[in-house]
Every structure is written in C-alpha cells, then in structure tokens.
Amino acid sequence: MSSPRILVVDDEPDLRELLEITLVKMGLDVDSAESIGAARLHLASAEYALVLTDMRLPDGLGIDLVREVSSDHKNTPIAVLTAFGSADNAVAALKAGAFDYLSKPVGLDQLRAMVLSALRISRPGGGGWAGTASDKQPLLRLMGQSAAMQELRSQIVRLARSMAPIAITGESGSGKELAARDIHAQSARADKPFVAVNCGAIPEALMEAEFFGYRKGAFTGAIEDRDGFFQAANGGTLMLDEVADLPLPMQVKLLRAIQERRVRKLGATVEELVDVRLISATHQSLADCVERGKFRQDLYYRLNVIELSLPPLRERCDDIGMLADLILGRLASAGRQAILAPEALQALQTYPFPGNVRELENILERAVAFANEGVIEVADLALKGGGSTGAAASPSLTENEQLPEFALKPEATAHVSHAVRASAAVLSNALPGLPCSLPDHLDDVERGIIRRALAKTHFNRTQAANLLGISFRQLRYRMQRLGVHEPE
C-alpha cells in the first residue's frame, strides 16, 4: 500500500524544502507547487491526503484554493499557512472550509500534529468522515426524527471533519453538551479526551490554575504538579460551557492560548504545546455580550468561527413522543415503570417547554412518581400555565418581609411543590381565600427570593447560589424557568 501523499503549495523555496523534509521523515510522499495554477494541475492528476497552502501566492490568494478544494475535492482536507499575527486571515480560511491553519514561522511539532489529524480524517473509514456518517448516525446522542434534528445531525457530521472552533448556541436544556460530544465522537479525535468545563462554576481566583495547570510550589497548597484543562484535553476536544461567564482578565489569557496553541502553567518558565479543538457553548448571545462590553470582540471572532444553533424543543414537537419513550424506558430500567396516556402525550406536545429536554425529563420523572397503576395522566404532569414563567407578573419581595424557612432549601421546596401541585386546583376551589393557583404562588415566592439573593450579591450568580444553598446549575435553571434576567 502506497504512503499518503501531501501537496505543499508555497512560493518560498526554503519553506517548501523544510516542509518536504519534515513530511518525508514522517513516511509521507510529497508534491510541491509554487502557485495556484501548478497546484490545480497536481490536484487534477492525483489524490491527496492533505493540501497545505500559503495564503499569499504569485497568482492569487490561498483562500481561493481553499474554496476550490472544499468544493471540488471534498475528500481532501486543506490547511493554510498564515503570517504571524494574521488572525483575521486564519478565521476567514476556516470559514471558507479550511481544515486547520498554521502560523509562520511554522512549528514542526504543530505541523506533525496537524498532519496526523488530517490523515485520520482522509483515511478510508476514518472517524468523522462523511462516507461513514450513515453507519455512525445511530450512535449520536442527540435524538429525534424531525426535519430540524435530521439537519442538525447532518451539520454535526460535516463540522466534525474540520478543526475550526465551533460556537454552539441554544436555550438552556436544549442539548449543547450532547451536540459537542457528538461532534467529538464523529471527528478524527474520537479516541482522544473530551473535556467539558463549566466556565461559570469556577471561582475567578482559580481560573488560570484550572485552565493551564500549575507547578509544585506555585502558590500555597500547590503540593505537586498538576495539569489544567488544556493539558487534559491535549489531542482531543475542550468544551467551554457557558463561555459568556468568563471574566475579562481570563478572556485575555484564553485568547493567547488559542492563538499561540501554547499554555504556561502557573510557576513555570516555559510554555507547553497543546493540540485541542475548542467548542464553546452558551445560552446567551455572545454578540450582545460584545456590544455590552462583557465579552472581548477578538475572542468572540476566534471562538465563533462556525456557529451551530440548536432548536428548542417547542420547535420540534414531533420528537416529544420519541423522547418521552426513551426517558420512560430509562426510568423503567431503574424499576420505575409507567406509560403515557394519549391525552398526556397531547398535553406535552402543546406545552412550550422553557427548559427544553431537561424540563421534559424532570416532568416525566415527577409524573412517574404520581402515576396511578403505571399510567401517566394529564394531572400527573403538573404542567404550568402559560403565565407562570413570565417576569412581568412576578412581584418582588421586600427586605422586611419574613420568608418561610423552606423557601431557602431546595429540597424542601421540591418536596412541597411535588406534594401540592397535583391537588392545587382542588384546594383553591374548596377553600376560599387561598391562592387561585398554588404552583403559580410558589413560583412567585421563589422568584422573589432569587431576585433578593441576586441583588444582595450584585448579581454574582455563584455567590447567590451559595447563599440559597443550591448549585450554580440549579440556580441557572430556576432563573431560566422563572424568567429572572440580569438587568441591562
């Protein structure tokens, strides 16, 4: 079997020779071209495992060759060489379909790592390859047969082939981490680590140590060397969940790590080469965060090279029945068996699901506990009315009002709400003077408590969660469900 063949396109003879020597030492066959015209002749007569092109050539721009190869030679990944500091050129090339990029002067270690990634993609049967997509699609974690989900899975297979950074957007609970894991699983990095990081849950003082690692003795308590998230994901994929919550000082350090592809541990004097693919996710609009000065524009452009938008559950109602069956099947395997009555399924299909798939899981898990004889009826779902999630109708509690103790304890709140919601309508009709809707009243109380905690901590959600005795994720979900937003 012949060795994979690489095409190097550059008008600098010395650089072409350096690249050829390096690639030949890797056991590869190499063809060289000094112009776009010469590259086209090579592409017409041979199949290549990778094309490596400079951005500026005597007869045109390398980005034009990127577009041609991406369109006419879909099985051939193409990477670009950019001048040092030309971040805009690199981003433009990735948007045009480039597999990856290298900055000049070329680091040979980076070159070898990139070539190996490209070979895993172009090899027949390689991970993330469009030719094997039909075989791998049943293994994807994002489930659903609606048109929106089929298109989303198709995009995931295409995006998995590139090394370009991806920004996943979508409402809370819509499956952003599942999409990131699917992209990783379909890519050439599938056998390497996938590391997911919740940027909003890390104290600011610890961020640099958590992301980049530290040396023994770098600070009090550093009793041994420790790798950070970048080192842990080396060779694989690093997912930055809720990236909009990164403080500005950390955004500067992250930008440098992305541009240089090197990180320096706390207490170290040298930088380490890291090879990671970045996937970021947020339920906020990064563009709006940039306009408000909360997110750096240069980092936004580096992370948002390709945007993948996840549809909310209410826009793919056809998938609710299948998702409900999967969730109930998982609960049945744990000894909690139940089925949906037709009326209950119809109610779910007309419910707006502000919490998306995560809320569907919570609703069904609660309904199984209340179901009689293993059949979930509409009343067992305890679906909220359309007005209970709006922020406009929710009064704020004053500091002088006495709060019941259970309101500060999520376990007590969950216990009370689960116990009373199923009989709220009966109680409100039988006993005059009580709230007309006890679930709505409980939501109003919880909404007011959360607003008071956020005001007390100057809208620091991590501190507010600690004050309320709940996790950061629980607070974020409750804010989304109750319509509590950060003031402009």
N, C-alpha and C positions, 0 to 999 in steps of 0.2 A: 504494500500500500504506500502510495507516494505521500510525502510530507505536505502539510498545509502550505499554501502559497500566500504571501503577503505582497501587496502593491504599495510602494512608498512613492509619494508624489511631492517633490520639493525641488526648488531651483538652486539650492545651495549644495554644491558637490560635496563639501566636507561633512555637512549634516547627513546627506544621503548615505555617505560611506559609513558614518558612525552607526546609523540605524541599521544598515545592511549587516555590518559585522555583528552587532548585538543580536539581531534576529537569526542570523545563520548559526550563531553559537547556541541558540535555543533549538536547533534542529529544524528550522523552517527554510523553505525556499522563498527567495525574494526577487521581485522585479522592481525596477526603478523607472520613474518618469520625471522629467523636469518641467512639464507643462500639462495643462488640462487636455490639450489635443493628444499628446502622447499617452496620457492616462486612458483616454477613451479607446485608443487602439488596443491597449492591453486588455481593457475590460471586455472588448468585443471578441477577443480570441482566447480568453482563459477565465476560469472560475477562481475567485479569491476568498480566503477565509477572513481577510481584513484588508481594508484600504486605509492608509494613513496619509493624510494630505495637509500641506501647509495652507494657511488662509489666504496668503498673497502669492500669486503666481504670475508669470510674464504675460499670459494670455487670458487672465480672468481671476475670479475670486474662488477660493476653495469652497465657499458656501454653495456656489452654483454646482460644483461637483457633488457636494453632499446631497443636494436635491435630486440630481440625476441618479445617483446610486440608490438613494432611498426609493425612488420611483421605478427605475428600470431593473435594478438588481436587488430585489427585496431580500434575498438570502445572504447578502453580503453586508456585514456591519462596516461602517465607515467612521473613523475618528479624525480629529483635526488637531493641528499644531497651532497654537496662538502665541503671540508675543506676550512677554511677561506683563501682567497688569491689565491685559485686554479682556476684562471680564465681560464686557458687552459683546465682543465677538464670540466668546465661548457660549454665552447664553443664546445668542442668535443661531449658532450652529446646532446646538442641542434642540432648539425649537424647530429647526429645519429638518431634523431627523438624524443628526449625528449620534452615534453610539456613545461616544465619550470624547474627552479632549485632554491634551497635554500642553502645559505652558513651557515656553522656551526660557532658559536653556533646559533641554529635556533631561529629566532624571531617569537614569536607566532602570532603577528599581520600579519606578512608576510605569515605565514603558512595559517592562516584563509583566507586571501585574495586569495591566490593561489588555495586553495581547492574550494572556491566558484566559481572561474573562471572555474576550471575543471568540476564542477558539471553542470554548464551551458552548457558546451560542450557535456558531456556524457548523459545529459538528453534527452530522445526522443523528437525530434522536436526542439532541442536547436539550437541556431544560429551557422552558420558556419559549420554545420555538413554535412558530405558527403551524408548522407541519404536524406537530403532535398535540395541538390545542384540543382537538376533539377527544383525544384519549385522556387528557388531564382535566377537562372541564368538570366531570362529575366529582372531582376531588376538591373543587373550590368551596370555600367556607360560606360565601355569600349565596344564599339560596333564593329561588324564585324563578317562575317561568314567564313573568310579564315581559312585555317588549322592553321596558326600561331596564330590567335586570339582564336580559339577554344582551342588550347593547353594552351594558356596564361590564359584563364578563368578557365581551369581545375587546373592549378597550383595555382591560387588565392584561389580556394575553399580549396585545400589541405593546403596551407600556413595559411589560416585563423584559422585553428584549433590549431596551435601552438602559443606559446607566444614568440618564438625566434625572435630576431631582424632581420629585413629584409632590405637589401640594394637594391633599385630599380635603375637600370641604363637604360639609353636611351637618344636619341638625344633630343634637345630642341623641345618642342611641340608634343612629342610622347604620352603624357598622363600619366606621372609619378604620378601626384597627383590623377588622376582618379583611377589609379591602387591601390594607398594607401587607398583611400576611399572605394573601392570595398572590399579590404581585411578587413578593419574595419567593413563594413556593413555585411560581411559574418561571422564575428567572434562572440565569446561569449560576446564581449564588445560592440556590436552594439548599445545597449541602453545607452552607456556612451559617453562622449565627444570625438570628433575628432578635434584635434588642429593641424593646419598646420602652420609652421614657415619658412619664407624665411631667411635663415641664412646670406645671402649676403646683405640683405637690412637693417640690424640692425647696428647702429654705435657701434664700438668696446667698447667705454666707457660705453654704456648702456647694454651690453650683459648680464652681470651677473644679473643685476636687472630685465631684461626682462625674463630671463630663470627661475630664482629662486625666484623672488619677493623681497620685502623689507618691513622693519618695519617703522613706522612713526618716523621721525627724523633721519633716517639713513644717509641722506645727504640733502643738501639744495634743497628744493622743495618737499621733501617726507612728505606731509601733512597728510597722512593716510597710514594704512597698505594696501599692495597690493600683490595679488598672482602673481606668474610667470607662465610661460607656463607649467611647470611640474605640479603645483598645479591645473591649469585649466584643464589639461588632466587627472587628477587623476582618476583611474578606467578605463580609455579609452586608446586612441592611440595618440601618439605625433609624428607628421611627421616633420622631419628636412630636408626641401628642400634646395638644393644647399649646402649640408653639407661640401663640399670641401672648401667653402669660409670661414669657421670658422677660426679665428686667433688661433695660437698655445696656447696662455695662456688660452683661453676659452676651447680648446680641453682638457686640463688637468682637468679643473673643471667638464666638461661634463663626462669625463671618471669616475671620482669619483662618480658622481651622478648615473651613470649606474651600477657601481659595488656595491655600498652600498644601492642603491634604497632609498636614503635619500637625502634631499637637505636642505641647510640652507639659509634662507632669509638674505639679507643684513641688518645688525644691530641686528640680532637675535643671541642668545647664544646656542640654541638647534637646532638639525636637525629634520626635519619632514619626516615621512614615506610617500613615494609616490609609487603608483602602476600604471605604464604606460607601454604600449608596444611601442617600438621605431621602426619607419620606417624611413629610410634615403633615400634620392634621390639626384642624381647629374647627369649632362650630361658629367662630366669629369671622367677620370679613377682614382679612388682612389688609386689603386696600383701604378700608375705612380706618383701620388702626394706623396705617401710614399717614393718612390725612390728619389724624388727631395727634400725631407725633408720638404715639405709643410703640411704633414699630419702625425700625430703620428701613428706608427705601432700598438701599443697596442689598440688604439681607433679603428683603422681600423678592427682589428680582432673581437672586440666586436660588431661593427655595421654590419659587413659583414658576419654574421653567415649564412644567407641564401641570395643568390643573385637572383633577378628577373630581367631579361633583357627584355625590351620592343622592339619589332621590329619596324623599321622605316616604314613610310607609303609606301615608294617605294618598300618595300619587300612584301606588301600585296595589290597589285593593284586591286585585285578582290573586295576589300572593298570600293574602292573610289566611285563607283556608289551609294551604300547604304548610305555612309557618306554624299555624296552630297545631296541626297534626304532628309536626316534628317536635314541638315543645311538649305536647301532651305525651308523646311517645317517650321522650326523655324522662318525664316525671313518672310514667308508668314503670319504667325500668328501675326506679327507686322505690317502687311499691305504692305509688300514689296514682291509681288508675282512674280515668274519667273520660267521658266523651262530650262533645259539644252538641247541644240541641240545635236544630236548624234555625230557630229564632235567635239563639245566642250568636251563632255564626253571622247571621244577617246584621245583628247589632254591632258586632265587631267591624264588619265591612263598611259601616256607615259612621264609625267613630273616627275623630280626626287624629288621634294618637300624637299628641305633642311630644311624647317621649319615645316615639317610634318603636322599633323592635324590642328594645329593652323594656318599654312600658307594657307591650303585649306579653312578654314573659312574666312580668310581675302580676298582671291582671289574671293570667291563667293559673299561675301558682296559687294565688289567693282563692280563685274560684274553685279550684280542686278541693281546697280545704272546706268550702261551704257547700259543695255539691251533694245533693241527696241521691242515694242509690247510684252514684257514679255518673250522673247526668248533669251537665252544667247548663243551667237556665239563665235567662237574661238577668234576673235579680242577683244571681251569684257573681256576675261580672262586676257589679257595683260601678258602672261607668259614670263618670262625672258629666254634669250638664255642660252645655256649651259656654255658660257664663262663668264657670268656676275657675277658669285659668286666666281670665283677663286681669290686668293690673289696675284698670280704671275703677272697678267696683270694689277694690280691696282697701278697707280703711287701715290707717297706720295707728298702732297703739302708742299712747303717750308714755313717757318715762315714769309717770306717777301711778299708772295702772298696775294692779297686783296680778302677777302671772301665776297660773296653776303650775305646780311643780312638774307635772307630767309633760308640760309643753316643751321643757328643755331637754327631755330624754327621748331620743328617737325610738327606743324600744317600747316605752310607754305609749308614745304617740301611735306607733304602728299597731300595738295591741288594742288600744281603744278604738282606733279608726276601723280596724278589721272587724271588731266585735259589733260596732254600732251601725256601720254603713248599711248592712243588709236589712236593718229594721228601721232606718231613719224615717222613711215615708210613713210607716205605721205610727211611730211615736209622734210625729209632727201633727198628724191628723187627730190622734186620740187625746193628746194633752195640749190644750191651748196655752199660748204664752211661750212655748218653746220655739227655737228657730224653725223656719219652714223647711230648711234643708240642713240637717246636721253635718253632712260632708262638706257643704259649702262653708258653713260656720267654722268648722275645724280648719279648713284651708285658709280662711281669713285670719284666724288666730295665728296659725303657723307662718303665714305671710308677714304679719306684723312683727312677730318675734325675729324672723330672719332679717327684716329691714332694720330693726333696732340693733341687732348684733353687727350688721354691716356698717351702720352709722357709727357705732361705738368704736369700730376698728378702722374707720376711714376707708371702708370698702376693701380691706385686705381679706380676701376670702379664706386664706389659710388660717389666719387668726380667728376669723368669725366661726369657722368650722370647729376649731379647738374650743372656743367659748361655748358653743352649743353642744359639744360632746359628740359630734358626728365627724365622719371623714370628709375630706375635700370633695371626693366624687359624689358623696351623698348630698352635700350642700349644693354642688353644681347642678345635680339632677333636680333637686327641690326648687331651686331658683328657676330652672327652665320650665318645670311643670306649673309653678305658681305665677309665672310672668314677672319675676323680680329681675330688673335690669340695672346695670351700672348707670349712674347719672351721667349725662353728656357733659 
